[in-house]
Amino acid sequence: MPLTEIDRLKRTVSAAWDSPIADQVAAQWGYPAGTARWWRSSASHVFVLPDNGRRRYLRFVPGSCRGPVSLAVVAELMARLSDGGSAVVRPVAAESGALTVTVATGLGAMHAMVVEPAPGAEVDVSELTESQARHWGRALARLHRDAAGLCAGLPESFGELRDIGELFADETELIEATARLADAMSELPRGEHHWGVVHGDFELDNMAWEEGGPIAYDFDEAALSWYAADIAFAVRDLTDHTGRPATAHRARFDAFLDGYRGVRPFDDEDLGRLPLFAGLHAAALLVRITRALGEPARQEPGWLSELRADLTDMARTHRQLVIDIGQEWAG
């Protein structure tokens, strides 16, 4: 989401963390004004909704950033996976009975959904055991298996690559590196063992853990893609910047793959493609970050200037990674 949109919403948030914009949206689920509390804003605005001693999460995005159909597709995917027994959180129907709604607010149209909480606790990579890594891999494989055929309306991944030439017209090295990665991608197989519905962001910070394993949430990046690409993005905490397993995390990386392979196939060719997908993800993220940055205002609040600086540094890192990995695919 553009930083300007995050700032617009943040300016409506009070010292008590409520917002009249969130109130207008939450009312569609029957919550009174002042109930929703701002939690964070990134790909979407997220507010916490207290509910009988538990918490639900209100997620909404400006209509200028995302269409209502794409959000509805994601909500339907989550609901069908949850109803089928997959370990994912379930959307909560609004009072109208719909899983997603579009609400006219003081900041324009907002497309919204509410999701149940994921029971359990978060696990940091420093705390991750080999057993948990195995459960993590198994959970992603089960999601890939259970989501097969639930692809209606989902976009294909890496569509951002076509914008590299427009956004970085003067950066020949970057454009050429991206083209090499895109050419390599175009030759990848798309059979049922390699391609299908992916979560898009199955990292540790997007799941909660119980004894039986992790429960996933945040399906904002759900798409049609290569399963290996989903794995590459999920295990970034266990790999170096090129997508290869980091020495310090090798045992957990191997345990993740062992868990995944216990449910679905993942051969050595797929494993060898993880660096390629690391480069493709870096290119896609570079485009997203650049578009989110936009042009800075003359005066910005301190938190926004700091966020802009962090994202600028991140973009610089992704740019270099695209070039470095692109060179591996030269010739």
C-alpha positions in Angstrom: 0.0 0.0 0.0 1.4 3.5 -0.8 2.9 5.3 2.2 0.5 8.2 1.4 -2.5 5.9 2.0 -1.0 4.6 5.3 -0.4 8.2 6.4 -4.0 9.2 5.5 -5.4 6.5 7.6 -2.9 7.0 10.4 -4.0 10.7 10.7 -7.5 9.5 11.7 -6.2 7.3 14.5 -6.6 8.8 18.0 -4.4 8.5 21.0 -6.7 5.6 22.1 -5.9 3.8 18.7 -9.5 4.0 17.4 -10.5 5.6 14.1 -13.8 6.9 12.6 -12.8 5.2 9.3 -12.4 1.8 11.1 -15.7 2.5 12.9 -17.5 2.9 9.6 -16.1 -0.4 8.4 -16.5 -2.4 11.6 -20.2 -1.4 11.8 -20.8 -3.8 8.9 -20.0 -6.6 11.3 -22.1 -5.1 14.1 -19.3 -3.5 16.1 -20.1 -0.2 17.8 -18.0 2.9 17.3 -14.8 3.0 19.3 -14.4 -0.8 19.3 -11.8 -1.3 16.6 -8.2 -0.5 17.6 -5.4 0.1 15.1 -2.7 -2.6 15.0 -0.7 -2.0 11.8 -0.9 -0.9 8.2 1.1 -2.5 5.4 -0.5 -4.4 2.5 -3.8 -3.6 4.3 -5.0 -1.7 7.4 -5.5 -4.0 10.3 -7.5 -3.3 13.4 -8.2 -5.5 16.4 -11.8 -6.3 17.4 -12.4 -7.6 20.9 -14.9 -10.4 20.8 -16.1 -12.2 24.0 -12.6 -12.3 25.5 -11.0 -13.2 22.2 -9.8 -11.0 19.3 -10.8 -10.8 15.7 -9.0 -8.8 13.1 -10.6 -6.3 10.7 -8.6 -5.9 7.5 -9.4 -3.3 4.9 -7.7 -1.7 1.9 -8.5 1.4 -0.1 -10.4 0.9 -3.4 -7.6 2.8 -5.2 -5.1 0.0 -4.2 -7.1 -3.1 -4.7 -10.4 -4.2 -6.3 -13.3 -5.8 -4.4 -13.1 -9.0 -6.5 -9.5 -9.8 -5.6 -10.3 -9.5 -1.9 -13.4 -11.6 -2.3 -11.4 -14.3 -4.0 -8.9 -14.5 -1.1 -11.7 -14.6 1.4 -13.5 -17.5 -0.4 -10.2 -19.3 -0.7 -9.6 -19.0 3.1 -13.1 -20.1 3.9 -13.0 -23.2 1.6 -9.6 -24.2 3.0 -10.8 -23.8 6.6 -14.0 -25.6 5.9 -12.0 -28.4 4.4 -9.9 -28.9 7.5 -6.8 -26.9 6.6 -5.0 -25.1 9.3 -5.9 -21.6 8.3 -8.0 -18.9 9.9 -11.5 -18.4 8.7 -13.2 -15.2 7.5 -16.2 -14.0 9.5 -19.3 -13.1 7.6 -20.6 -9.6 7.9 -24.2 -8.9 9.0 -25.2 -9.0 5.3 -23.9 -12.6 5.1 -21.0 -11.7 2.8 -17.4 -12.5 3.6 -16.2 -9.2 2.2 -17.9 -5.8 2.0 -17.2 -2.4 0.3 -17.8 0.5 2.6 -18.0 4.2 1.7 -15.9 6.1 4.3 -14.5 9.5 4.8 -11.3 8.3 3.0 -13.2 6.8 0.1 -14.2 3.2 -0.6 -12.7 0.5 1.6 -12.8 -3.2 0.8 -12.9 -5.2 4.0 -13.0 -8.5 5.7 -12.8 -9.8 9.3 -10.9 -13.0 10.2 -10.9 -15.2 13.3 -7.7 -15.2 15.4 -5.1 -17.9 15.0 -4.9 -19.7 18.3 -1.4 -20.3 19.7 1.8 -18.3 20.0 4.2 -16.9 17.5 7.6 -18.6 17.1 10.7 -16.6 16.2 13.4 -18.2 14.0 15.8 -18.1 17.0 13.3 -20.3 18.9 12.4 -22.6 16.1 13.2 -26.3 16.7 13.8 -28.9 14.1 10.5 -30.5 15.0 8.7 -27.2 14.5 10.5 -26.7 11.2 9.3 -30.1 10.1 5.7 -29.2 11.1 6.1 -25.9 9.2 7.1 -27.6 6.0 4.3 -30.1 6.4 1.8 -27.3 6.9 2.8 -25.6 3.7 2.7 -28.8 1.7 -0.8 -29.5 3.0 -1.9 -26.0 2.1 -0.6 -26.6 -1.5 -2.3 -30.0 -1.6 -5.6 -28.8 -0.2 -5.8 -25.6 -2.4 -5.5 -27.5 -5.6 -8.4 -26.5 -7.8 -9.3 -23.5 -5.7 -7.7 -21.1 -8.1 -10.6 -19.1 -9.6 -9.8 -15.5 -9.8 -6.3 -15.6 -8.4 -3.6 -13.6 -10.2 -0.3 -15.2 -11.4 2.8 -14.3 -9.4 5.6 -12.1 -10.5 3.5 -9.8 -12.7 5.5 -6.9 -11.2 8.5 -7.8 -13.4 7.0 -6.2 -16.4 7.2 -2.8 -14.6 10.9 -2.9 -14.1 11.6 -1.2 -17.4 9.2 1.6 -16.7 10.3 2.3 -13.1 14.0 1.9 -13.8 14.4 3.0 -17.4 18.0 4.3 -16.9 19.3 1.2 -15.0 20.5 -1.0 -17.8 22.2 -3.5 -15.5 19.0 -4.0 -13.4 16.8 -4.3 -16.5 19.1 -6.9 -18.1 19.4 -8.9 -14.9 15.6 -9.0 -14.6 15.2 -10.1 -18.2 17.5 -13.0 -17.6 15.6 -14.1 -14.6 12.3 -13.7 -16.4 13.6 -15.8 -19.3 14.6 -18.5 -16.9 11.2 -18.4 -15.3 9.5 -18.7 -18.6 11.1 -22.1 -19.1 9.9 -23.6 -15.8 7.4 -26.4 -15.8 3.8 -25.8 -14.8 2.6 -29.3 -14.2 0.5 -30.2 -11.2 3.5 -31.1 -9.2 5.1 -27.7 -9.7 2.4 -25.1 -10.1 -0.8 -24.2 -8.3 -2.3 -22.0 -5.5 0.3 -20.6 -3.1 0.0 -18.7 0.1 2.6 -16.1 -1.0 3.9 -15.2 2.4 4.1 -18.4 4.6 6.8 -16.9 6.9 7.0 -17.5 10.6 5.4 -14.1 11.4 2.3 -15.0 9.5 1.3 -18.0 11.6 0.6 -19.0 15.2 1.6 -22.3 16.8 -0.2 -24.9 18.8 1.1 -28.4 19.6 -0.2 -29.8 16.3 1.7 -27.2 14.3 1.1 -23.8 12.8 -2.1 -22.1 11.8 -1.7 -19.7 8.9 -3.2 -16.2 8.3 -2.6 -13.2 6.1 -3.4 -14.5 2.6 -2.9 -11.0 1.0 -0.3 -12.5 -1.4 -2.2 -15.6 -2.4 -1.7 -16.3 -6.1 -1.0 -18.9 -8.8 2.7 -19.7 -8.8 5.3 -22.4 -8.5 5.3 -24.2 -5.2 9.1 -23.9 -5.1 8.6 -20.1 -5.2 6.3 -20.3 -2.2 8.9 -22.3 -0.4 11.7 -19.9 -1.3 9.8 -17.0 0.2 8.6 -18.9 3.3 12.1 -20.0 4.4 14.0 -16.7 3.9 14.8 -16.7 7.6 16.6 -20.0 7.1 18.6 -19.0 3.9 21.2 -16.5 2.9 20.4 -13.7 0.6 20.7 -15.9 -2.5 18.1 -18.4 -1.3 20.5 -21.1 -0.3 20.4 -22.6 3.2 22.4 -20.6 5.7 24.9 -22.7 7.6 23.5 -21.7 11.0 20.0 -22.9 9.9 20.9 -25.9 7.8 19.4 -28.5 10.1 16.1 -26.5 10.3 16.1 -25.9 6.6 16.5 -29.7 6.0 13.8 -30.4 8.5 11.4 -28.1 6.7 12.0 -29.8 3.4 11.7 -33.2 5.1 8.3 -32.2 6.4 7.2 -30.8 3.1 8.3 -34.0 1.2 6.4 -36.1 3.6 3.2 -34.7 2.0 4.1 -33.5 -1.5 7.0 -34.1 -3.9 9.9 -31.6 -4.0 12.8 -32.9 -6.0 16.4 -31.7 -6.3 15.5 -29.7 -9.4 13.0 -27.7 -7.4 15.6 -27.3 -4.7 18.1 -25.9 -7.2 15.6 -23.3 -8.4 15.4 -21.6 -5.0 18.1 -19.0 -5.8 16.2 -18.2 -9.1 13.1 -17.6 -7.1 15.0 -15.5 -4.5 16.0 -13.2 -7.4 12.5 -13.1 -8.8 11.0 -12.3 -5.4 13.6 -9.5 -5.0 12.6 -8.0 -8.3 8.9 -8.2 -7.5 9.5 -6.6 -4.1 11.6 -3.9 -5.6 8.7 -2.9 -7.8 6.2 -3.0 -4.9 8.4 -0.9 -2.6 9.2 1.6 -5.3 5.5 2.1 -6.0 4.7 2.3 -2.3 7.4 5.0 -1.7 6.0 7.4 -4.3 7.0 11.0 -3.9 7.7 12.3 -0.4 5.6 15.2 0.8 7.3 18.5 1.8 6.6 17.7 5.4 6.1 14.2 6.7 5.7 13.0 10.3 8.8 11.5 11.8 7.5 7.9 11.8 6.8 8.2 8.1 10.2 9.6 7.3 11.8 6.7 9.2 9.6 4.1 7.4 10.5 5.7 4.1 14.2 5.5 4.9 13.9 1.8 5.9 12.0 1.0 2.7 14.5 2.9 0.6 17.4 0.8 2.1 15.4 -2.4 1.6 14.8 -1.4 -2.1 18.5 -0.9 -2.5 19.2 -4.3 -1.1 16.7 -6.0 -3.4 18.0 -4.1 -6.4 21.5 -5.5 -5.8 20.2 -9.0 -5.2 18.4 -9.0 -8.6 21.6 -8.0 -10.3 23.8 -10.5 -8.4 21.4 -13.4 -9.0 20.7 -12.3 -12.5 24.4 -12.7 -13.2 24.3 -16.3 -12.2 21.8 -16.9 -15.0 23.9 -15.0 -17.6 24.6 -17.0 -20.7 
